Amino acid sequence: MIDETQAGQEYYYYPLENIEDVDIFYEAVERERLTKAVSEERPYTYWTIEIYDQANGIRGGGGLGTLAADTRRVAERMGVPFALITPFYPYESRQEIKDGIVVDEHRPVEYRKFGFKFVDKVNIKCCGQLCSLDVIEKKFKHTRIIAVTEPNFGELYSGVSGSDHRLYQEVALGFGGYAALKLIGLKPAVMQLNEVATFFAALARLDELASNGMDFYEAVVYTRKHTLYTNHTLVQAAEAEFTREQFERYVFPNVKSPAVRKWLSDKFDGDRIKLSSVTIEIAEMRSGVSKLHARVANYRDIAGNKVKFRAVTNGIDMDYWVLPGIMEFMRNAGIIDAKGFPTVNYSDKLELLTADKIREFKRQGRRLLNSTLKKKPDHQGRILKFKDDDLVYDFRRRFADYKRPELAFRDPMRLRNILESHNAHYLMAGRVHSGDQTMQEKLRQILEIVEKDDYLREHVHYLPDYDEKLALALSAGCNAAINVPIVGLEACGTSWMKDVANLGVLISTHDGGVADGPTRAYLNVSGNDESEEINMLYQRMEEAAAIWESDFDLEYTMREQLKEYLPVISGARMLQDYLDFLFPT
Ligand SMILES: *Cc1c(COP(=O)(O)O)cnc(C)c1O
């Protein structure tokens, strides 16, 4: 154990010769503080059932996975010792459109092709058998990805939530991943649980401490103090439950300590257990992913008290998601620093972002979009190519009901008039969950509306098989992004961050991370009911077109958006917020 008082005093040994050294002083304090708590053998550990990281061979399902990949990349850039533990799914799905219906195609993935090395095997117990898992690892300079896998591991989110297979995957990640960490010789400085599917990792730690002689209550306190639960879901009631019988088969056989088994058994509500309830019990630190979300997430602990979440708004790894030309400009202009933080006077420096520059960056983005679209035909099999001065709107996000992909299609004539008067196109992309009948049907209806109108047919396009490449190309190459979740239902969202950072006009409802800023910072869509919101959405689409027609308005809009949102978007800011939460001074 570190003696906190002594550790604190050491900070003052750095000689301060003069006031200019103050930055050096704080940097030294920072380094000291980090190495005290975190080291190569005791990394910051991040547990996630999903990571979206195509460069490393792992394709996720959406925002939860892109956040995990961004967090690791930012830790790497900031030099923070960090281990991400996740399953490696031996199959991944790709989506195609056939007769208006989205169909999944399954492809095997070979981890060795992506630089992962086999480490060894670990065992977990399920249904009276030993299940053997391969531990694989990919090391970077400061960070690593540790994964557990086996040939029958299945796909990400295969089966329904609450099913045996999901529980197996979650137990394999938790107990298998914890055993993998020990096998590699690492101890977690802290455990960040990216949603409750990773609960079993914290349980494995508690069990290790309690079964190795630590007093049970001390073990609980220790585990709680070193665990952060990051919540992305708003309503506890909507979460999956497991039964005692399922736990008897998959969970209890892996728990060695009778006291831990008793503790877990007491957390059942009758015959059922919600992972969020036990995760709240095992993690003293809890965070939500935007200011609004942390405030409205409605969770109760087992005693019935409302749970408080600290807001740590998601950010993105800008060096990954923003056009290199824009990043170079922002660094040279002193808008963001080498690590990716906005500088102290970044808002003044934004004056250097002129309309000429914005239009030049958009041309670069348009080239990336066109070259990406060569390999991604639209729903009718057409290869799209846009001219520099075409106006392009995009709606680009997972097709979930609350995100309202159909909103712009509520008045097809009005949409047609807007597109026609600005010679504009409307692009849609986003995965439809294969089991989601409602959204399959919504997409079919949208495409039917488009098909019926001769102008929309040529100017509205759905791009199947949404992935990272398409996400980046659309952010970089489109002029205006549409983000209209029902207010109160988006936890954060990061797609809009990619759009703002790549100099797109943001049309949005005031929700998720967007609500970290004021409504005047972007083209806000609001209203007392949905028909008012639809009306305002069309007005905002007109305004976005007008902005691109005026140099003055374009400069003003981009500077305002970036002024309010650069600190939100910065992944370095996000990681620093987590570090401040995890290692308070
Ligand atoms: C950024 C990104 C997301 C995040 O989507 P949100 O709906 O904004 O949370 C999902 N999928 C991909 C491929 C992305 O690049």
The ligand as a Tripos MOL2 file, in Angstrom:
@<TRIPOS>MOLECULE
LIG
   15    15     1     0     0
SMALL
NO_CHARGES

@<TRIPOS>ATOM
      1 C1        -18.9810    6.6290  -34.3280 C.3       1 LIG1
      2 C2        -19.5750    5.3380  -34.6650 C.ar      1 LIG1
      3 C3        -20.6860    4.8750  -33.9450 C.ar      1 LIG1
      4 C4        -21.2770    5.6480  -32.7940 C.3       1 LIG1
      5 O1        -22.6170    5.8880  -33.0550 O.3       1 LIG1
      6 P1        -23.5740    6.7880  -32.1600 P.3       1 LIG1
      7 O2        -24.8920    6.4090  -32.6570 O.co2     1 LIG1
      8 O3        -23.2550    8.2090  -32.4200 O.co2     1 LIG1
      9 O4        -23.3180    6.4020  -30.7410 O.co2     1 LIG1
     10 C5        -21.2390    3.6530  -34.3230 C.ar      1 LIG1
     11 N1        -20.7340    2.9280  -35.3440 N.ar      1 LIG1
     12 C6        -19.6710    3.3450  -36.0410 C.ar      1 LIG1
     13 C7        -19.1510    2.5180  -37.1580 C.3       1 LIG1
     14 C8        -19.0560    4.5670  -35.7340 C.ar      1 LIG1
     15 O5        -17.9900    4.9660  -36.4250 O.3       1 LIG1
@<TRIPOS>BOND
     1     1     2 1
     2     2     3 ar
     3     2    14 ar
     4     3     4 1
     5     3    10 ar
     6     4     5 1
     7     5     6 1
     8     6     7 2
     9     6     8 1
    10     6     9 1
    11    10    11 ar
    12    11    12 ar
    13    12    13 1
    14    12    14 ar
    15    14    15 1
@<TRIPOS>SUBSTRUCTURE
     1 LIG1         1 GROUP 0 **** ****
